[in-house]
């Protein structure tokens, strides 16, 4: 796999396999910021091979990793991204993102729009343009990740309590959404994790 590469919004698990050792250092970006940060057009086209200035870091980055200095490699990336200014920042999208983060994905689209001081239609249009996804898609994935992470660390967690804590209407809503993203129910995921 070439370096660097970009994986889009992950709504299903990604399995990487190799015949030898595989070192992956990932940078997680929020979908409403990544395309502006990298200066790329938004899209839902899965894995992207990049012809991007960040690739100029590859030789120095690889030398750090090969020498076992992972912290230095990460610092090199952090330095690059801290000094990279996005082409433009849309205040509506920025406010919407902050509201979604604060609510951990548990806001209705109308509430996100109100927090961003925009109409639902304007927010949806701008969000789709900036990330390639709808507000509801991203919020749903944010909640799924929280449920998955909680079940990963605490597989004995009550699903009814988890559903309530994450703002799902009930346990069956959690189960439907979890299965949509992972391909299995939260109960099956928890059982698998306990093994």
NUTORLUM-188466 format. One record per atom (N, C-alpha, C, O): residue in three letters; x, y, z. Coordinates in steps of 0.02 Angstrom, whole numbers, padded with zeros to 5 digits, always signed. Layout:
N
ALAXYZ ...
This chain:
195
UNK+00043-00058+00000 UNK+00000+00000+00000 UNK+00045+00062+00000 UNK+00093+00065+00039 UNK+00032+00109-00042 UNK+00074+00169-00044 UNK+00063+00211+00019 UNK+00014+00204+00055 UNK+00110+00254+00030 UNK+00105+00299+00087 UNK+00113+00370+00061 UNK+00159+00382+00022 UNK+00071+00416+00080 UNK+00013+00408+00124 UNK-00048+00386+00084 UNK-00049+00389+00023 UNK-00099+00364+00120 UNK-00163+00347+00089 UNK-00218+00373+00134 UNK-00207+00385+00193 UNK-00276+00381+00105 UNK-00333+00409+00141 UNK-00391+00360+00137 UNK-00411+00339+00083 UNK-00418+00342+00195 UNK-00479+00302+00197 UNK-00535+00349+00216 UNK-00528+00390+00262 UNK-00589+00344+00181 UNK-00646+00387+00195 UNK-00681+00369+00259 UNK-00656+00330+00300 UNK-00740+00398+00269 UNK-00780+00384+00328 UNK-00793+00310+00332 UNK-00822+00280+00286 UNK-00772+00279+00386 UNK-00776+00206+00392 UNK-00841+00186+00426 UNK-00849+00196+00486 UNK-00886+00158+00387 UNK-00948+00134+00416 UNK-00949+00058+00422 UNK-00999+00029+00441 UNK-00893+00027+00404 UNK-00883-00045+00412 UNK-00811-00055+00434 UNK-00768-00014+00419 UNK-00797-00110+00469 UNK-00728-00122+00489 UNK-00682-00131+00428 UNK-00703-00156+00376 UNK-00621-00110+00435 UNK-00571-00119+00383 UNK-00521-00171+00408 UNK-00497-00167+00464 UNK-00507-00219+00366 UNK-00460-00271+00383 UNK-00399-00263+00339 UNK-00404-00264+00277 UNK-00341-00253+00370 UNK-00278-00248+00334 UNK-00239-00312+00347 UNK-00234-00335+00404 UNK-00213-00342+00294 UNK-00174-00403+00303 UNK-00109-00396+00264 UNK-00106-00360+00214 UNK-00058-00431+00287 UNK+00007-00427+00256 UNK+00045-00492+00266 UNK+00030-00530+00311 UNK+00093-00504+00223 UNK+00136-00563+00231 UNK+00190-00550+00283 UNK+00215-00597+00314 UNK+00208-00488+00292 UNK+00259-00469+00340 UNK+00232-00420+00390 UNK+00172-00419+00405 UNK+00276-00380+00415 UNK+00257-00329+00465 UNK+00223-00270+00431 UNK+00243-00249+00377 UNK+00173-00244+00463 UNK+00138-00185+00438 UNK+00136-00133+00494 UNK+00107-00145+00547 UNK+00167-00076+00482 UNK+00164-00020+00529 UNK+00116+00032+00501 UNK+00124+00055+00445 UNK+00067+00049+00541 UNK+00019+00100+00521 UNK+00017+00153+00575 UNK+00005+00138+00634 UNK+00027+00214+00555 UNK+00016+00271+00600 UNK-00039+00312+00567 UNK-00030+00338+00512 UNK-00095+00316+00601 UNK-00152+00349+00572 UNK-00165+00417+00602 UNK-00151+00430+00660 UNK-00193+00459+00561 UNK-00215+00525+00582 UNK-00290+00526+00572 UNK-00314+00519+00516 UNK-00326+00535+00625 UNK-00399+00536+00620 UNK-00423+00608+00616 UNK-00409+00649+00659 UNK-00460+00621+00564 UNK-00487+00688+00553 UNK-00563+00683+00553 UNK-00592+00633+00533 UNK-00595+00735+00576 UNK-00667+00737+00571 UNK-00686+00748+00499 UNK-00653+00786+00463 UNK-00740+00714+00476 UNK-00756+00718+00405 UNK-00773+00788+00380 UNK-00767+00801+00320 UNK-00793+00832+00425 UNK-00810+00900+00402 UNK-00747+00944+00397 UNK-00753+01002+00377 UNK-00689+00918+00414 UNK-00628+00958+00410 UNK-00574+00930+00365 UNK-00533+00967+00339 UNK-00574+00865+00354 UNK-00518+00832+00320 UNK-00507+00857+00249 UNK-00449+00868+00229 UNK-00559+00866+00211 UNK-00549+00887+00141 UNK-00523+00958+00136 UNK-00481+00973+00094 UNK-00547+01002+00180 UNK-00521+01070+00181 UNK-00448+01071+00203 UNK-00407+01107+00175 UNK-00432+01030+00254 UNK-00363+01028+00279 UNK-00315+01003+00226 UNK-00260+01031+00219 UNK-00335+00952+00189 UNK-00291+00924+00138 UNK-00298+00958+00070 UNK-00260+00945+00024 UNK-00347+01003+00064 UNK-00357+01037+00001 UNK-00382+00990-00054 UNK-00363+00998-00112 UNK-00423+00942-00035 UNK-00449+00892-00082 UNK-00523+00901-00091 UNK-00557+00926-00046 UNK-00550+00880-00149 UNK-00622+00882-00157 UNK-00654+00826-00115 UNK-00626+00772-00110 UNK-00712+00839-00085 UNK-00744+00787-00045 UNK-00768+00730-00089 UNK-00777+00738-00149 UNK-00778+00673-00058 UNK-00804+00616-00095 UNK-00814+00556-00051 UNK-00792+00555+00007 UNK-00847+00507-00078 UNK-00861+00444-00042 UNK-00829+00386-00080 UNK-00858+00332-00083 UNK-00771+00397-00108 UNK-00743+00347-00153 UNK-00694+00300-00119 UNK-00648+00274-00151 UNK-00703+00287-00055 UNK-00663+00237-00020 UNK-00590+00257-00014 UNK-00575+00314+00003 UNK-00545+00210-00028 UNK-00474+00220-00022 UNK-00450+00267-00077 UNK-00466+00258-00135 UNK-00411+00318-00058 UNK-00383+00365-00106 UNK-00307+00364-00102 UNK-00279+00366-00048 UNK-00276+00361-00159 UNK-00203+00369-00163 UNK-00192+00444-00173 UNK-00223+00474-00216 UNK-00147+00472-00133 UNK-00138+00544-00134 UNK-00075+00566-00169 UNK-00022+00538-00159 UNK-00081+00616-00210 UNK-00024+00654-00234 UNK-00030+00720-00196 UNK-00063+00766-00218 UNK+00002+00723-00138 UNK-00008+00778-00093 UNK+00058+00797-00061 UNK+00102+00755-00053 UNK+00067+00861-00042 UNK+00130+00883-00011 UNK+00149+00844+00052 UNK+00208+00840+00068 UNK+00101+00815+00087 UNK+00118+00776+00146 UNK+00163+00717+00129 UNK+00200+00692+00171 UNK+00160+00693+00067 UNK+00202+00637+00045 UNK+00276+00655+00047 UNK+00318+00610+00050 UNK+00293+00720+00047 UNK+00363+00741+00051 UNK+00394+00723+00118 UNK+00455+00722+00125 UNK+00352+00709+00168 UNK+00377+00689+00234 UNK+00397+00615+00237 UNK+00428+00593+00285 UNK+00380+00578+00185 UNK+00387+00505+00188 UNK+00457+00482+00205 UNK+00465+00439+00248 UNK+00509+00508+00172 UNK+00577+00484+00185 UNK+00598+00496+00257 UNK+00624+00451+00290 UNK+00586+00557+00282 UNK+00604+00573+00352 UNK+00561+00532+00400 UNK+00586+00508+00451 UNK+00498+00525+00384 UNK+00452+00487+00426 UNK+00473+00414+00429 UNK+00477+00385+00483 UNK+00488+00385+00371 UNK+00508+00315+00368 UNK+00573+00303+00406 UNK+00581+00251+00439 UNK+00619+00350+00402 UNK+00683+00344+00439 UNK+00670+00342+00514 UNK+00701+00303+00550 UNK+00624+00384+00538 UNK+00608+00385+00610 UNK+00576+00318+00631 UNK+00594+00291+00683 UNK+00530+00293+00590 UNK+00496+00230+00607 UNK+00547+00173+00606 UNK+00547+00131+00652 UNK+00589+00170+00554 UNK+00639+00116+00549 UNK+00687+00117+00608 UNK+00710+00064+00629 UNK+00702+00175+00635 UNK+00747+00181+00692 UNK+00710+00169+00758 UNK+00741+00171+00812 UNK+00645+00155+00754 UNK+00607+00142+00815 UNK+00588+00204+00854 UNK+00567+00200+00911 UNK+00594+00261+00823 UNK+00577+00325+00856 UNK+00507+00347+00834 UNK+00498+00396+00799 UNK+00459+00309+00857 UNK+00389+00322+00838 UNK+00366+00390+00862 UNK+00331+00425+00826 UNK+00386+00409+00923 UNK+00365+00475+00949 UNK+00391+00531+00904 UNK+00356+00580+00893 UNK+00452+00524+00879 UNK+00480+00574+00834 UNK+00443+00576+00767 UNK+00432+00629+00738 UNK+00423+00517+00743 UNK+00384+00514+00681 UNK+00317+00548+00689 UNK+00295+00586+00646 UNK+00284+00535+00745 UNK+00219+00566+00759 UNK+00228+00642+00767 UNK+00186+00681+00743 UNK+00282+00663+00800 UNK+00296+00734+00808 UNK+00306+00768+00740 UNK+00286+00825+00731 UNK+00338+00733+00694 UNK+00349+00760+00626 UNK+00282+00773+00592 UNK+00272+00825+00561 UNK+00237+00725+00598 UNK+00170+00733+00569 UNK+00131+00789+00604 UNK+00099+00830+00571 UNK+00135+00790+00670 UNK+00100+00842+00707 UNK+00125+00911+00687 UNK+00085+00957+00677 UNK+00189+00918+00680 UNK+00219+00983+00660 UNK+00192+01004+00592 UNK+00174+01062+00581 UNK+00189+00956+00546 UNK+00164+00971+00479 UNK+00092+00996+00482 UNK+00075+01048+00454 UNK+00049+00958+00517 UNK-00022+00975+00517 UNK-00037+01036+00560 UNK-00086+01071+00546 UNK+00002+01049+00610 UNK-00009+01109+00650 UNK+00007+01173+00611 UNK-00020+01226+00625 UNK+00051+01167+00562 UNK+00070+01225+00522 UNK+00035+01227+00454 UNK+00049+01272+00414 UNK-00008+01179+00442 UNK-00047+01178+00379 UNK-00113+01214+00393 UNK-00151+01193+00436 UNK-00125+01265+00356 UNK-00188+01301+00364 UNK-00238+01278+00312 UNK-00222+01275+00253 UNK-00298+01261+00333 UNK-00349+01241+00284 UNK-00361+01297+00234 UNK-00354+01356+00250 UNK-00380+01278+00174 UNK-00394+01327+00122 UNK-00446+01377+00145 UNK-00439+01437+00135 UNK-00498+01353+00176 UNK-00550+01396+00203 UNK-00587+01359+00257 UNK-00592+01297+00256 UNK-00614+01396+00303 UNK-00653+01365+00357 UNK-00722+01397+00355 UNK-00730+01458+00364 UNK-00772+01357+00344 UNK-00841+01381+00342 UNK-00866+01381+00415 UNK-00868+01329+00447 UNK-00884+01439+00439 UNK-00904+01445+00509 UNK-00966+01403+00525 UNK-00974+01379+00581 UNK-01010+01395+00476 UNK-01070+01354+00487 UNK-01050+01281+00500 UNK-01075+01250+00546 UNK-01006+01256+00459 UNK-00983+01186+00466 UNK-00943+01179+00531 UNK-00951+01129+00566 UNK-00902+01228+00546 UNK-00862+01226+00608 UNK-00908+01223+00669 UNK-00897+01182+00714 UNK-00958+01267+00671 UNK-01005+01268+00728 UNK-01044+01203+00732 UNK-01057+01177+00787 UNK-01065+01177+00674 UNK-01102+01113+00674 UNK-01058+01057+00701 UNK-01081+01016+00740 UNK-00996+01055+00679 UNK-00950+01004+00703 UNK-00939+01007+00778 UNK-00939+00956+00812 UNK-00930+01068+00804 UNK-00922+01076+00876 UNK-00983+01052+00914 UNK-00977+01020+00967 UNK-01042+01068+00888 UNK-01104+01048+00921 UNK-01110+00971+00921 UNK-01131+00941+00970 UNK-01093+00940+00865 UNK-01097+00867+00860 UNK-01047+00835+00908 UNK-01063+00784+00940 UNK-00988+00863+00912 UNK-00937+00836+00959 UNK-00960+00842+01031 UNK-00955+00795+01070 UNK-00986+00901+01048 UNK-01008+00912+01117 UNK-01064+00865+01137 UNK-01066+00841+01194 UNK-01108+00850+01090 UNK-01165+00805+01103 UNK-01147+00733+01087 UNK-01190+00688+01094 UNK-01087+00721+01066 UNK-01064+00653+01048 UNK-01110+00620+00998 UNK-01124+00560+01002 UNK-01133+00660+00950 UNK-01175+00633+00896 UNK-01248+00624+00914 UNK-01286+00598+00874 UNK-01269+00645+00973 UNK-01337+00633+00996 UNK-01385+00691+00984 UNK-01437+00695+01017 UNK-01369+00736+00938 UNK-01415+00791+00922 UNK-01454+00776+00858 UNK-01427+00746+00812 UNK-01516+00797+00857 UNK-01555+00793+00795 UNK-01526+00844+00746 UNK-01495+00893+00766 UNK-01535+00832+00682 UNK-01509+00876+00630 UNK-01534+00948+00641 UNK-01497+00995+00630 UNK-01596+00955+00661 UNK-01623+01022+00673 UNK-01587+01057+00730 UNK-01577+01118+00728 UNK-01566+01020+00781 UNK-01529+01049+00837 UNK-01458+01068+00816 UNK-01431+01119+00838 UNK-01428+01027+00773 UNK-01361+01043+00747 UNK-01366+01107+00706 UNK-01323+01151+00711 UNK-01418+01112+00665 UNK-01428+01172+00623 UNK-01437+01234+00667 UNK-01409+01287+00652 UNK-01476+01228+00720 UNK-01486+01285+00765 UNK-01420+01305+00798 UNK-01407+01365+00805 UNK-01380+01257+00818 UNK-01315+01273+00849 UNK-01268+01307+00799 UNK-01225+01346+00819 UNK-01277+01291+00735 UNK-01235+01320+00683 UNK-01265+01385+00655 UNK-01236+01416+00609 UNK-01322+01405+00682 UNK-01357+01465+00658 UNK-01372+01461+00583 UNK-01358+01507+00545 UNK-01400+01403+00564 UNK-01416+01392+00493 UNK-01482+01355+00489 UNK-01506+01325+00538 UNK-01512+01356+00430 UNK-01571+01315+00419 UNK-01547+01243+00407 UNK-01489+01232+00390 UNK-01591+01196+00417 UNK-01574+01126+00406 UNK-01551+01116+00333 UNK-01502+01082+00321 UNK-01587+01146+00287 UNK-01570+01138+00216 UNK-01500+01165+00201 UNK-01461+01132+00167 UNK-01485+01225+00226 UNK-01418+01254+00215 UNK-01364+01212+00247 UNK-01312+01199+00216 UNK-01376+01190+00309 UNK-01326+01148+00343 UNK-01314+01084+00304 UNK-01257+01065+00293 UNK-01368+01050+00284 UNK-01360+00987+00248 UNK-01321+00997+00183 UNK-01277+00957+00166 UNK-01336+01050+00147 UNK-01302+01064+00084 UNK-01228+01076+00096 UNK-01185+01048+00062 UNK-01212+01119+00145 UNK-01142+01135+00160 UNK-01104+01075+00187 UNK-01046+01064+00170 UNK-01137+01037+00230 UNK-01105+00979+00260 UNK-01089+00927+00207 UNK-01035+00898+00206 UNK-01137+00915+00162 UNK-01127+00867+00108 UNK-01070+00890+00062 UNK-01030+00849+00039 UNK-01067+00956+00049 UNK-01013+00982+00007 UNK-00945+00975+00041 UNK-00895+00960+00008 UNK-00942+00986+00106 UNK-00878+00985+00141 UNK-00854+00915+00158 UNK-00793+00903+00162 UNK-00900+00868+00169 UNK-00878+00802+00192 UNK-00898+00745+00146 UNK-00870+00691+00150 UNK-00947+00758+00102 UNK-00972+00704+00060 UNK-01024+00661+00096 UNK-01048+00612+00068 UNK-01042+00679+00157 UNK-01090+00641+00197 UNK-01141+00688+00228 UNK-01130+00748+00232 UNK-01196+00659+00249 UNK-01247+00699+00282 UNK-01231+00706+00356 UNK-01191+00668+00384 UNK-01263+00754+00388 UNK-01255+00765+00460 UNK-01278+00701+00497 UNK-01245+00679+00543 UNK-01333+00673+00476 UNK-01360+00614+00509 UNK-01312+00555+00503 UNK-01302+00518+00551 UNK-01281+00546+00444 UNK-01232+00491+00435 UNK-01174+00498+00484 UNK-01155+00449+00517 UNK-01146+00557+00489 UNK-01088+00568+00532 UNK-01108+00562+00605 UNK-01071+00533+00645 UNK-01165+00590+00625 UNK-01188+00584+00694 UNK-01200+00511+00713 UNK-01182+00490+00767 UNK-01230+00474+00667 UNK-01242+00403+00680 UNK-01177+00364+00689 UNK-01173+00321+00733 UNK-01128+00380+00649 UNK-01063+00347+00655 UNK-01028+00366+00720 UNK-00995+00324+00751 UNK-01036+00428+00741 UNK-01006+00450+00804 UNK-01035+00410+00863 UNK-00999+00388+00908 UNK-01100+00401+00862 UNK-01132+00363+00917 UNK-01113+00290+00913 UNK-01100+00258+00965 UNK-01110+00262+00852 UNK-01090+00192+00845 UNK-01020+00181+00873 UNK-01008+00132+00909 UNK-00974+00227+00858 UNK-00905+00219+00882 UNK-00903+00218+00959 UNK-00864+00181+00989 UNK-00944+00259+00990 UNK-00946+00260+01063 UNK-00973+00193+01090 UNK-00946+00166+01138 UNK-01025+00168+01058 UNK-01053+00104+01079 UNK-01002+00048+01069 UNK-00992+00006+01114 UNK-00971+00047+01012 UNK-00920-00005+00998 UNK-00863-00001+01048 UNK-00841-00052+01074 UNK-00838+00059+01060 UNK-00782+00067+01106 UNK-00801+00045+01177 UNK-00761+00014+01212 UNK-00861+00062+01198 UNK-00884+00043+01264 UNK-00890-00033+01270 UNK-00869-00062+01320 UNK-00918-00064+01219 UNK-00925-00137+01220 UNK-00858-00172+01213 UNK-00849-00228+01237 UNK-00810-00139+01181 UNK-00743-00168+01175 UNK-00709-00170+01244 UNK-00677-00219+01261 UNK-00716-00115+01282 UNK-00683-00112+01347 UNK-00724-00144+01403 UNK-00697-00168+01452 UNK-00791-00143+01394 UNK-00836-00170+01446 UNK-00890-00213+01413 UNK-00948-00192+01409 UNK-00872-00272+01389 UNK-00921-00313+01351 UNK-00982-00335+01392 UNK-01032-00356+01363 UNK-00978-00330+01458 UNK-01035-00350+01500 UNK-01085-00293+01510 UNK-01134-00301+01546 UNK-01072-00235+01479 UNK-01116-00177+01486 UNK-01188-00194+01466 UNK-01199-00229+01417 UNK-01235-00169+01504 UNK-01306-00176+01488 UNK-01322-00137+01424 UNK-01308-00078+01420 UNK-01350-00171+01375 UNK-01366-00138+01311 UNK-01421-00086+01319 UNK-01420-00034+01286 UNK-01468-00099+01363 UNK-01521-00050+01376 UNK-01492+00014+01406 UNK-01510+00069+01385 UNK-01448+00006+01454 UNK-01416+00065+01486 UNK-01371+00101+01436 UNK-01368+00162+01435 UNK-01336+00063+01394 UNK-01293+00094+01344 UNK-01334+00134+01294 UNK-01316+00190+01275 UNK-01389+00105+01272 UNK-01434+00140+01225 UNK-01458+00206+01255 UNK-01458+00257+01221 UNK-01478+00204+01317 UNK-01502+00265+01350 UNK-01445+00316+01358 UNK-01455+00376+01345 UNK-01386+00293+01378 UNK-01330+00339+01388 UNK-01308+00373+01324 UNK-01285+00430+01326 UNK-01316+00339+01267 UNK-01293+00368+01204 UNK-01349+00402+01164 UNK-01337+00425+01108 UNK-01408+00407+01193 UNK-01462+00445+01161 UNK-01501+00407+01109 UNK-01536+00439+01069 UNK-01497+00341+01108 UNK-01540+00302+01063 UNK-01609+00299+01093 UNK-01617+00305+01154 UNK-01660+00291+01051 UNK-01728+00290+01078 UNK-01740+00230+01122 UNK-01777+00234+01171 UNK-01710+00173+01105 UNK-01715+00113+01146 UNK-01661+00063+01124 UNK-01621+00078+01080 UNK-01661+00005+01156 UNK-01610-00045+01142 UNK-01614-00070+01070 UNK-01563-00084+01038 UNK-01674-00078+01043 UNK-01680-00102+00975 UNK-01653-00051+00924 UNK-01625-00071+00873 UNK-01660+00013+00939 UNK-01631+00065+00896 UNK-01555+00058+00896 UNK-01523+00061+00843 UNK-01525+00049+00955 UNK-01453+00038+00960 UNK-01433-00023+00919 UNK-01384-00021+00882 UNK-01470-00078+00926 UNK-01454-00140+00891 UNK-01457-00131+00815 UNK-01413-00156+00780 UNK-01508-00097+00790 UNK-01514-00086+00718 UNK-01455-00044+00691 UNK-01424-00062+00641 UNK-01441+00010+00727 UNK-01386+00054+00705 UNK-01318+00019+00710 UNK-01276+00026+00666 UNK-01308-00018+00763 UNK-01245-00054+00773 UNK-01235-00105+00717 UNK-01180-00110+00689 UNK-01288-00141+00701 UNK-01283-00191+00648 UNK-01272-00158+00580 UNK-01237-00185+00538 UNK-01300-00100+00570 UNK-01291-00063+00508 UNK-01217-00047+00496 UNK-01193-00053+00440 UNK-01182-00028+00549 UNK-01112-00009+00542 UNK-01063-00067+00548 UNK-01011-00067+00515 UNK-01079-00116+00589 UNK-01030-00168+00602 UNK-01047-00235+00569 UNK-01004-00278+00562 UNK-01110-00243+00548 UNK-01130-00306+00519 UNK-01150-00358+00571 UNK-01168-00414+00554 UNK-01148-00339+00635 UNK-01170-00385+00688 UNK-01206-00344+00742 UNK-01198-00284+00746 UNK-01245-00379+00782 UNK-01280-00345+00836 UNK-01231-00328+00892 UNK-01178-00358+00896 UNK-01249-00281+00935 UNK-01204-00265+00991 UNK-01196-00325+01038 UNK-01143-00334+01068 UNK-01248-00364+01046 UNK-01244-00423+01089 UNK-01193-00473+01061 UNK-01153-00501+01098 UNK-01195-00484+00995 UNK-01148-00530+00963 UNK-01077-00502+00968 UNK-01029-00539+00979 UNK-01070-00437+00959 UNK-01005-00405+00965 UNK-00976-00414+01035 UNK-00918-00431+01043 UNK-01018-00403+01085 UNK-00996-00410+01155 UNK-00976-00482+01170 UNK-00926-00495+01204 UNK-01017-00530+01146 UNK-00999-00601+01157 UNK-00933-00618+01124 UNK-00891-00652+01154 UNK-00923-00593+01063 UNK-00861-00606+01027 UNK-00802-00575+01065 UNK-00748-00605+01070 UNK-00811-00516+01092 UNK-00758-00482+01129 UNK-00742-00519+01193 UNK-00683-00523+01212 UNK-00792-00546+01226 UNK-00779-00583+01288 UNK-00737-00645+01276 UNK-00699-00667+01319 UNK-00744-00675+01215 UNK-00703-00732+01198 UNK-00633-00711+01186 UNK-00590-00753+01171 
